[in-house]
Amino acid sequence: MSNLNNKKILLIICGGIAAYKSLELIRLLKKDGVSIKTILTKSGAEFVTPLSITSLSQSKVYQDLFNIENEAEMDHISLSRWADLILIAPATANTISKLANGNSDDLASTVAIASNKKIFIAPAMNVRMWEHQSTKQNITKLKTYNYELIGPEIGDMACGEYGEGKMSEPKEIINKLKIYFKNLKLKNKLKAIVTAGPTKEYIDPVRYISNKSSGKQGYEIAKSLSKKGFETTLISGPTNLEINNDINLIKVETAEEMFQSTLKSLPADVAIFSAAVCDYKAKKVSNIKIKKKNEINLELEKNVDILDYVSNHNSLRPKLVVGFAAETNDLENYANKKLSEKNCDWIVANDVSNESIGFDSDFNEVSIFYKDKKIDRLEYKSKSEISDELVEKIIDHLN
């Protein structure tokens, strides 16, 4: 699903030959699930018709500042408040000049100046107009007012000249908007929980059951999430690894401690369970050291399955739950089985029988299994690079 889905965009179409591109822009935005309202300037109506815009946007076209019917709703205020973002495409030299100098003599300029929303402008004009000193000064002013430019591009123009001044293509404009909303969401500090490392299950005060997990992949994932702006909590079993100060590190030993720390750290937007949690623990832990015998009978009981518990919780379940599967054989079958049984969203699986990507290695090679049966394979690279790629996929999913 596009991160533009359900977004509300106010599109202002100004007068220029590039106005024809606004129709394709509307079509593509609607395809991405955007709600669109449109302001068409008087000059813009010389190039595209209100009927064409209405047919594509499936909404009313606003044109006049002084309209008895519309002004009962104070359109220059209501339109600004309605929108998540304002896009001016094409933005002519005339409109750019108005906005830079605070002139508001039509609905388009009045809405823009009255707005506190992010405004993107996609300039479109002759190369000489774009290169003119007054235009450059106006663009500099708009940047100080926090307007965001998309383009213009270099190429052949309708007037027969070649140079900078072409309006960016609709797909490029939409890509810029997607990046904006993606970064905006990260600024709102999405919350992530990562579990990493092994757990210890004590038999007596000096002996315990554990596994070979180093925690390296989980620590790198936590670092990648933090770099991307996530408020990150790392719940770690016993390791000798270090982590950044901006990551909330919770150290635990046993599976039960990891479980309780996970519950206390919820709710979250994403939870990544990369820890190698012991499946079993001693049913009875001796409070004194067990003396050497020819043989002992050790009765085990199951630990709580943290991944399963969180994945199936009605109120605490994060938007995205990612489990890990460290396998030695039949990786695809076991990964898909775990994905189904645990009800998580993704399983990241690797073959730990391969020593070059095993527990203690700084490198990895993983496959990501999704509920829709799709599989992404991240080829052999450092665990840091694997983490960066995984986090990019997480961001795309959450957006």
N, C-alpha and C positions, 0 to 999 in steps of 0.2 A: 504494500500500500504506500502511495506517495505521501511524503511529509507535508504536502500541500492540501491533502484531503481535509475538507471541512473548514479550510481557511477562507477568510472574507477579504477580497481584494477590490479596491476601488480603482478602476482603470480610467485615466484621463487621456482622450485622444485629441491631439492638436492637428492643425492644418499643415499638411505636407504630403508629398507623394508617398512617403513611407507609411501613411495611415492605412494603406491596404494591408500591411503586415499585421495590423492590430486585429483583423478578423481571424487570421490563423492563430494569433496569440490567444484570443478568446477561446477558440476551439480546443487548443491544447490545454489551457487552464481548466476548462470544463471537464476534459478527459481525466485530469488529475484530481477531480472532485472539489474544485474551487467554486465558491459562491461569488459571482461577479456583479457589481453595479458599475455603470459606465456614465461618464460625463463626456459629451461630445461638444467641442467648441464650435463656434460659428464657422470658422475657417475649416475645421475638421470635417464639417458636414458637406463641404465642397468636394471631398474625396471619397467618403464612405457615407452610407445612408443609415438613419436610425433603424429602419426596417431590417437591414442586414445585421446590425449589431444585436437587436432584440431577438432575432431568429436564432442567433448563435448563443447569446448569453442567457436567454430565457428570462430576461428581466427588463424593466423599464430603462429607457435612456434619458438622462437628465441633460438639459441644454441651456435653459435660461436662468439667470440670476433673479430677475424680477418676473416672477410668475405667480399670480394670485393663488392658483391651486397648490403649487409646490411650496411656496413660501409660508403657507399655513403650518407647514412642518419644519420650516427653517432648514432647508436642505443643506446649506453650507455648513451647518453644525451637525445635523443628524447623519449626513453621509460620512463625515469625518469620524464621528463616534462609532459608526457601524463597522468601519473597516479595521482589519488587522494591519493593513499595509496599503499605501497609495502608490500606484505605478503610473507614471506619465510616459506614454509611448505612442507615437513619437513626441518628443519634446522639442519644439521649435526654438529658434533663437529668440523670437518674440516672447514666448512663455518663460523661457529661462531668464530673460531680462526682467520681466515682471516680478518673478519670484525673488530674484536677487535684490531687487530694489523696493520690495514691499508694495508693489502696485496690485490692486485687486479690483479690476473693473469688469470681471465676468465670473461665472460660477466656478470655473476651473481654478482660477488664481485665488478666489476667495476661500474655497475649500482647502486648498493647499496651505495658505497662510494661516487659516484658522485651526489647522490640525496640529495635534501633538503626536501623531503616528509617524512611523518610519516612512520616508518618501524616496522612491527610486525614480530616476529619470533616465530615459534612453534617448539621447540627443539624435536629431536627424536634420541635416542641413547641408547646403553647398560647402565645399571645402574652403572657399574664401571666407564665408561667414564663420565657419568653425575656427579658422585661424585668426580672425580679427581680434584685435586687442581687447575690445569691449566684451566680446564673448568669453575670452579667457579670464577677464576680471570677474565677470558674472559667475562663471563656473567656480572660481576660487572662493567667491562669497558663499555660494551654495554649499560647498564642502564644509565651510566653517559653520554653516547652519545645520550640519549633519545630514544633508542630502547625500544619497549614494548614487554614483554614476554607473551605468551599464553601457559600455561603448564610449564613443562611436567606433565603427570599424573603418578600415581602409579598403577602397575598391572603386569600381566604376559606378558613376552616378547617373541618375535619369537625365541630368542636364548635359551629359556627354563628357564631363570632366572626370578626372581620377584623383583620389586622395582620401583623406580622413574626413568623415562626416556622415557615413552611412549608418543608419540605425542597425543595431545588432539583430541577428536573426531571432525569431520567437523562441526557439529551443535554447539558445544561449541565455536569453533573458530569464526563462523559466529555471534554468540551472542555477543562476545567480540567486533567484528567490528561494530555491530549495536550500542552498548553502546558508542563506540568511536565517531561515527558520530552524535549520539544523543547529547552527551555532547559538541561536537564541535559546533553544531548549537546554543546551549545555550550560549556558549562563545561569539558568534557573536551578542549577546544582541538582542533577539527578543523583540518587543515592544508590550505591552499589555495595554488596557484601561479597567477599571472597573467602572461601575456606582453603587452607593449604597445609601441606606437610602431613606427617603421620600422626597417629594417636598412640598413646601407651595405655595398656590395660594391665594393671598390677596383679601379680599372683601373691606376692608377699612384699615386705618393705624394700627389697633389693632387686626383685626380678619382675619382668613384665613381658607381655606379648606386644609386638609392634610389627612394622614393615619397613621396606627400604626407601620409602618416599623421601625425597630431598626437599620438597616444597618449592623448588626453583620455578616451575611453570606458574604456580599460583602467585608467587611473589611478583613475577614479571607482569602477570595480568593485573594485579593491583596497581603496579606502577603505571601501566598503560592507561588504566581507567582514570587514575589521578591526573595524568598529563592531559587528558581530554576534558577535565573539569568535573569529573564525578566526585561527590563526597564519598570517599571510599573507606570501608572498614575491612580490615584483614584479620581473620580469626585463624591463628596459626598454631599447629601442633609443634612439638619440639624440633627446632632447626637452629643452625648457626648463621642464618642469613640476616642481612640488615635491610631496613626499609626506610623510605623517606619519612621525614617528620610530619608531612602533611597528610599522611595516611594514619588512620586510627588503628593501631595494632593491639589486638587482644591475644595474649598468649595463654594457651591451654595445654593440658596433657591428655586427658581422657576423652572418649567419645561423648560421654555425658556432659562434660564441661563444654565441649564444642557445641553440643546441642543447645544447652542453656544459653550460651553466649550468642548463638544464632538467633534464638527467640527474642533475646533482649535487644538485638540490633535491628530487628524488623519493626516497622515496615520498610521496604526498599523497592526501588524500581527494577533492579536486577540482582539476582543472586547466582553466583558461580561457585559450584561445589567441586573444587579440584582436589580437596584433601583426600588422602587415602585413609579413610576411617576404618578402624578395626571392626570387622563384622561381629566378633564375639568378645566376651569378657569372662573372667573367672566368676563362676556363680558364687563362690565364697572366697574372699581375699583373707589370707592369713595375716594376723597382726604381728607375727614374729617370723623370722627367717625359717623357711622350710629346710630341714636337714636332709643331707644327701641320703638317698635310698637307692636300691636297685631299680625300682620303678615307682612312679606315683600316678595316681589317677586324678586327672584334672578335669573337673566338670565345668563346661562352658555354657553360657546363655547368650542369646542374641542381644546386641546393642540396638538402640533405637536407630532407625534408618532416617537420617536427617534429610536427605534429598527427597525421599518419599513423603515424609511428614510435611515439609514445606510445599512441595508440588501439589499436594492434595488438600491444603488448608483453605477453607472458604474465605477467610478475611485477611490472613497474613500473606497469602501468596503474592509474590512480586509479579510485575508484568511479564518478566522474562526469567525463566528458571533454566539454568544450564548445568548439566551433570557431566562428569568425566568417567571414562571407562579405560582403565589400564589393563590390556589383555595380552595374553601370550599366544593365543591361537583363535582362529575363527572370529576375527575381530568384527566383521560386518554383522554377522548373526547375533553375537552377544550385545553389540551396541544397539541394534534395533530392538532387541528383546528388552534391554534396560530402558530404552526410550519409552516403550509401550507400558511396561510394568510400573515405572515410577511416575508416569504422567508428566514428565518435564517437557520443556519445549525443544531443547537441543541436547544432544550428547556429543561431547568431544572425545574421540577415542584414539588411542595410540598403542603401538605394539611394543611393550616393554621387554620383549624377548630380544629385541634388537639393541645391543649394547650401545650403539652410536646415538640412540635417541632414548635411552633408558632413564631411570630415576636420577642418577648422578650427572648425566650429561648436560651440557649447556645448549644442546641442540635438540630439535624435536621434529616430528613429522606427524601430522594429525589429520583425521577426517571428521567433519562435522555432519552429524546425522540430524535431519529435520523430520517433523511429523508428516510432512507431505511426501516423504520418501526421497526427497532430494538429498544429495550428498555433495559437500564441498571438500576438496582435498587441499590442504596447505602443505606444500612440498617441503623437503628438508631445508631448515634454516635455523637460526638461533631462536631460543625460547623467547627472547625479547621481541624479535620480528614476528614470531607466531602470535604473541600477545597483541601486538599492534594491529595485526590483521583481524584477529578475533574481535577486538574492541571496535574496530571500524564496522564490522558486521552487526555488532550489538547496537551501535548508534543508529545505523540505517534501519534496523528493526524497530527501535523505540520511536523513531521519527516517522 
